Amino acid sequence: MIRVIVADDQPLILDNIVSKIKSIHSEIEIIATATDGIHAYELISTLKPDIVFTDIRMPGLDGIELIRRCRAENAAKYFVLISGYQKFEYARQALQLNVVEYLLKPITLHSISEIIQKLVEKIQIDNSKTLNDIFRNLLISENISELTLPIKPISFIYFFIGKILSTRTLIVECCLSKYHCSFISY
């Protein structure tokens, strides 16, 4: 599951954003919501979501400062900034913080759907790279210097499992024959 936190100081808008996100993709899980920047920061720091949707103007901490603090401690990877303002300065600051998207209110289902789809693809690529690293480290630790496969093992695994393997899932045996892989989880 892709873990998401949404922060907006207006409860009706917050609920609207949450319901739109939930309706878009089955792999998305809203793990928390916040109505102020300080609470959002605490949640993000503790829960380490994949994606954060945050309003730019909230009590406590504004969205820019929230993102800046979260970036400093790598609390989340992807941020979407939500604003009712078309001020260039906000957009410039968002770009400097490597925000994925700057959404203007009112938020449409179409705009949020495009962003979610783009982020799901990015996260899947990130996770695939992580799985490749796990597999490579396993091969190194087992002193396996050469592996011949008709396809990349991790691509194969990722395609058929269709979700993120936890680090507790170890690939113990791979390629018992040319087209067979087996896994043992503990």
DRENNUFI-830794 format. One record per residue: residue in three letters; x, y, z of N, C-alpha, C in turn. Coordinates in steps of 0.1 Angstrom, whole numbers, plus 5000, padded with zeros to 4 digits. Each point is the difference from the previous one (the first is absolute). Layout:
N
ALAXYZXYZXYZ...
# end
This chain:
186
MET500849885000499250125000500950125000ILE499550114993500650135000499450085011ARG500850055009499550075012500050154998VAL498850065003499850144997499550075013ILE500550125002499550095010499550134993VAL498850055004499450124995499950105011ALA500450134997499950105010499450134993ASP498950045007499350134995499250055012ASP500150135003499350055012498550024998GLN499549974988498550014998499549864999PRO499249965011499649865000499249954988LEU499150094995499349964988500949974988ILE500950094998501049984989500849875003LEU500549985012500849895004499249874997ASP498749995004499249894997499849974985ASN499850114993499949994985501249944994ILE501250055004501249954994500249855003VAL499849975013500149865004499149914992SER498750044999499149914992500449994985LYS500550104995500549994986501249914998ILE500950015009501249925000499649855002LYS499149975009499649875003499349944988SER499350084992499249954989500949974987ILE501250045001500850004988500849864998HIS500649965010500949884999499949915012SER499949874997499949905011501249985008GLU501250044995501249995008500350125009ILE499150095001500250125008499349985013GLU500850035011499449995013500250145007ILE499050075004500150125008500349965014ILE501250025005500449965013499750105011ALA499950134996499750105010499650134993THR499350085007499650144996500450105011ALA500250124996500350115010499350134995THR499750085010499350134997501050115004ASP501249975004501050115002501449954997GLY500950094998501349964996500849935010ILE499950035013500749945011499649855001HIS498749985000499549865001500449924987ALA500050064989500449944987501549965001TYR500850095005501449975002500349885009GLU499350005011500149895010499649864993LEU498950014993499549874993501049964989ILE500550094992500949974990501349945006SER500550075010501349955006499849865006THR498949975006499849875006499649894990LEU499150034991499549904991500749984987LYS500850104996500949994988499249964988PRO499050084995499249964989500850014987ASP499449944989500650014987499750134994ILE498850055002499550124994499350095010VAL500350134999499350105009499350104991PHE498750025002499350114994499850105011THR500550124998499950105010499550144994ASP499250065008499550144997501250095003ILE500150114992501150095002499850095012ARG498850045003499750095012499249925010MET500749985011499449935012500550065012PRO499349995011500550055013501149915005GLY500950065008501149935006501250004991LEU500049924989501150014990499350014987ASP500550084991499450004986500649894992GLY499449974989500449894992501450004995ILE500550124997501450014996501049965011GLU499750055012500949975012499849855004LEU498849954999499849865002500849914991ILE500050034987500849924991501550025002ARG500450125003501450035003500549915012ARG499250005010500449925012500049854997CYS499049964993499949854997501149964990ARG500450084991501149974991501349995008ALA500250095010501249995007500249875008GLU498949945003500249875007499549884991ASN499850024987499649894991498749935005ALA499150085005498849945006499049954989ALA500050054988499249964989500750044987LYS499749924990500750024987499350104991TYR498749994999499250074990499050105007PHE500050124996499150105005499250074989VAL498750025003499250074991499550125008LEU500250124995499650125007498650054994ILE499150035009498750044997499850155004SER499550084991499850145003498850064993GLY499550105007498950084994500650134994TYR501450015000500750124996500849974987GLN500050094991500849994988501350085001LYS500550035012501150085001501349934995PHE500750074992501249954994501049965011GLU500150075011501049975011499749865006TYR498849975001499749865006500449904990ALA499850024987500449904990501549994999ARG500750115002501450004999500649925012GLN499450025012500549935012499749854999ALA498949974994499649864998501049934991LEU500450074989501049944991501349985007GLN500450105008501349985008500049885009LEU498849975005499949885009499749874993ASN500050014987499849884992498649945002VAL499050085001498649965001499649944987VAL499349895000499649934988499050084992GLU499150065007498950084993499550115009TYR499550104994499450125007498650014995LEU499149955008498650004996499250125005LEU499250064991499250115004498649955004LYS499550065010498649975004499050084991PRO498949944997499549885004500649884992ILE500249895007500749894995499049914993THR500349964987499149924993500549855001LEU499149914998500349865000501049974989HIS499850064989501049984989501450045003SER500250115006501350055003500749915011ILE499249965010500649925011500249864995SER499249954991500249874994501349994992GLU500350114992501250004992501250005009ILE500050075011501150015009500249875007ILE498949945005500149875006500649894991GLN499550004988500649904990501450024998LYS500550124998501450034999500849965012LEU499550035011500749965013500049855002VAL499049934997499949865002501149944991GLU500150044987501149954991501450035006LYS500250125005501350045005500349915012ILE499149985009500249915012500349864996GLN499249954990500349864995501449994995ILE500550104992501350004995501050005012ASP499850095009500950015012500049875007ASN498949935002499949885007500749894992SER499950004987500649904992501550025001LYS500550125001501550025002500449955013THR499250015010500349955014500149854999LEU499049944994500049854998501249954993ASN500450084990501249964992501350015009ASP500050105009501150015009500049885010ILE498949965005499949895010500549874993PHE499549984988500449884992501550004998ARG500650124995501450014998500849975012ASN499650065012500749975012499949865005LEU498949934997499849865003501049924992LEU500150034987500949934991501550025005ILE500350125004501450035004500249925013SER499150005009500249935013500149854999GLU499449954989500149854997501149974991ASN500850104997501249984991499649954986ILE498950044995499549964987500550104990SER500949964991500650104991499350014987GLU499249904996499450014987498649945001LEU499150064993498649965001499450014986THR499549904994499450004987498549985001LEU499350104995498649995000499450054987PRO498949954996499450054987499450155003ILE499750035012499550135004500650055012LYS500050125003500550055013499249945012PRO500649945009499349945011499150095008ILE500450125003499250095008498850054992SER500250034987498950044992498949894999PHE500549874999499149895001499349995013ILE500750015011499450005013499050115002TYR500450124996499250125003498749994991PHE500149954988498949994991499049905005PHE500449895005499049895005499550035014ILE500850055008499550035013499150125000GLY500550104993499250124998499950095012LYS500949985010500050095011501450005005ILE500250085010501450025006500349895009LEU501149934998500549905010500650075012SER499749955011500650065012501549955001THR500850075007501449965002500149865007ARG498949965007500049875006499949894990THR499550034988499949904990501349984993LEU500649895001501349984994499949904989ILE500750034990500049914988501249905003VAL499649885004501049915004500549924989GLU499249954991500449924989499450064987CYS500850024990499550064988500549924989CYS499249974990500449934988500549865002LEU499149925006500349865001500149944986SER499350054991500149964986499950134992LYS500049994987500150124992498750095002TYR498949945003498850085001499349995014HIS500749965010499449985013500750085011CYS499350075008500550075012499249955012SER500749995011499349975012500450105011PHE499150025010500250105010499749945014ILE500750045009499749965014499850135008SER498950015007499850125008500249975015TYR500650085008500049995014499850135007
# end
